[in-house]
């Protein structure tokens, strides 16, 4: 067994992104609002985790893309990915005997984004869940026939260098000692954390595995969507961070949802309760997905207490993961979310002692967050000439307040008109005054 080195870290910050297809647009808007107040927010992330579409977004951010770039990428590709040709609709019998969509376009755009980049090439740490349909499968990566595992042979964990095995303490041991696994389907993690076995996996392959949603996209390399067991991958990230040597007392998690639509089955619907396959089929998948998201939310809250924070907007109507026509509505829903408590949480838990939040300007006429602990910049006094760039800050015990400045904007407009052979110029001067609120802080 590999010994894990204890990592000394006062803060270990995890950003968790739920799966949800087109609804992941909500996460990009929420991140945009957070970054507007805390421009260095993503710079301070230690681990990004995401499932399904959230996994693709996580890979984008971990590769160094800005949230704005990731958002534009999503909005550009979603209509093409969730497009059905009449031929595919006909041959699949409208998804009855084949997936609703091919993954050809998705693979094409992912290859453009990531190329041959592997998980070890990512500048940030990442963890992506996927579900393997056969844990004895040797389809990834390709292996010579002589090395492929026979279906009747025992499968040894210590020889498996291709996938990250989720440990099971009840595995049998052979006489010689190695741990063996019975043949089954199994959840998998792909990451670049300490002692990772998955560093060499291509980002394109990992993205296609975690987003292979059953009935929507084809099975990819023997894997389907990680959302089938971890649509909210927060707990996966927490336990993996602990396994890599991070103390649980140092872990903080911000979990972003793709929205909840409040599905339920009323007594009028289930009646006497004698449901069979026909009645359960339309409901069961959503019920399982929603319940695993909510139980993960509960477990993380119990484990981490106030060091876990989740933003989970309520949708105004049911929106399936393959409906790009609702992108404007999803953006509207996300923009309407009140993030006051989230901003307070970020200030308290996300930034370490000594982290400096770059100052920002926001017009007072637009909705803005007024921090309870941020302190204003004050005029530089003569005795503080040595302070860098005049970054004086009031004593922590003094009353906190925002500083405001007024900016006069003068617009001069010159127009010309002909009068006979003469040209007459007239000048109009307009002056407007705008008030801006200034916020700056240094975490003590």
Residue, then its C-alpha position, 0 to 999 in steps of 0.5 A: x500500500x502506498x504511504x500518503x505524505x501528510x500535506x501541511x496546508x492551512x486552506x484547501x479550497x475545492x470548487x465543485x460543479x454539478x452535472x446538468x447538460x445545458x444547465x451548466x450555464x447557470x454555474x458559469x453565470x454564478x462564477x462570473x458574479x463571484x469573480x466580479x467581486x473577487x477577481x482572484x477567486x479562481x486563482x486560489x482554487x486548490x482542486x476543481x471537481x465536476x461531473x458530466x457537463x460540470x466535468x467539462x467545465x472543470x477541465x476547461x477551468x483547470x486548463x487555464x481557461x477563464x470563466x468567460x472563455x469557458x462560458x462562451x465555449x459552452x454557449x457556442x457548442x451546446x446547440x451543435x451538440x444537442x442537434x438531431x439530424x432527421x437521419x439519426x432520429x429515424x435510425x434510432x427510432x427517436x432514441x428508442x434503440x439508440x442514444x438521442x445524440x452522437x458524440x462526434x461533434x462533442x469529441x471534435x470540439x474537445x479535441x480542438x480545446x485540449x488536443x493531446x493534453x493529459x491530466x498531468x499537464x493541467x496547471x490545476x488539480x482536478x477530479x472527474x467521476x465516471x462510471x465503468x460498466x465492466x471493471x475487467x475491461x481493457x478497452x482503455x488504454x489499448x492493450x495487446x491481446x496477450x495482456x488482456x484479462x480473461x473473463x474467468x481470471x481474478x483481477x488484481x488491484x496492484x496490477x491495475x495502473x490504468x484506473x483509480x480503484x475506489x478501495x473496498x476493505x472487503x476484497x478477498x486476498x490470495x495466498x500471496x497477498x494481493x487484493x483481488x476484485x470480482x467482475x462488476x461495474x464500478x465508479x471511477x475517479x480520474x484525477x491528478x492528485x498525489x499518487x494518481x494512477x490516471x495522470x496520463x489519461x487524455x483530457x478529451x477522453x476523460x471529458x467524454x467518459x464523464x459526459x456519456x449520459x445514458x440515453x443521450x450519448x453513446x457509451x465511451x470507452x466502456x464508461x458512462x456519465x459520472x453523474x449516475x452516482x455523483x452528480x454533485x461530486x463534492x464528497x468525492x473531492x473531499x474524500x480524495x483530498x483526505x486520501x492525498x494527505x489533506x486534513x479534513x479540518x483544512x478543507x473548504x468546499x464551494x458547491x455550485x448546482x445547475x438548478x433544481x426544478x422541484x420534481x415530485x410524485x403526488x398521492x394523486x399520481x401514484x394512487x394505490x402505489x401499484x406502479x410497475x415499469x411503465x409508471x416508474x420509467x419516466x420518473x426513476x432516473x430523475x429521482x435517483x439523480x436528484x436524491x444522490x445530489x441532495x444526500x451528498x449536500x447533507x453529508x458534506x454539510x455534516x462533515x465540514x459544517x460551515x466550511x461547506x457552502x452550496x448555491x442551488x437556484x430554483x428553476x422557474x420551470x422544468x428544463x432538460x439537459x438537452x434544451x439549448x433554447x433555454x440558455x437565456x432563461x438559465x442566465x436570467x435565473x442565475x443572474x437573479x440569485x442573491x449571492x450575499x451569503x455566498x460572498x460573505x462565506x467566500x470572504x471568511x473561508x476562501x482566502x488565507x491570511x496574507x491573500x490580497x484581493x484586488x480592488x474593484x469598482x462598481x457603479x452604485x446604481x447597479x446591484x452590488x454586494x456590501x461586505x460586512x468585513x471589508x475595509x475601505x482604502x483611506x488617504x495616505x498620510x505623511x507618516x505612512x509614505x513607506x506603505x506600498x502604493x498607499x494601501x493604508x487600511x483602518x484598524x480591524x476594530x474600526x467601523x467598516x464602510x465603503x469608500x466612494x468617489x465621484x467621476x466627472x465625464x465631459x463629452x464635447x460634441x462638435x457639428x459643422x453646417x454650411x451657410x452659403x460658402x461658409x462653414x459654421x461649427x457649433x460645440x455642445x458640452x455635456x458633463x455627467x457625474x458618476x458615483x462609484x463604490x470602492x472595495x478593497x481588502x486584505x485578509x488578516 
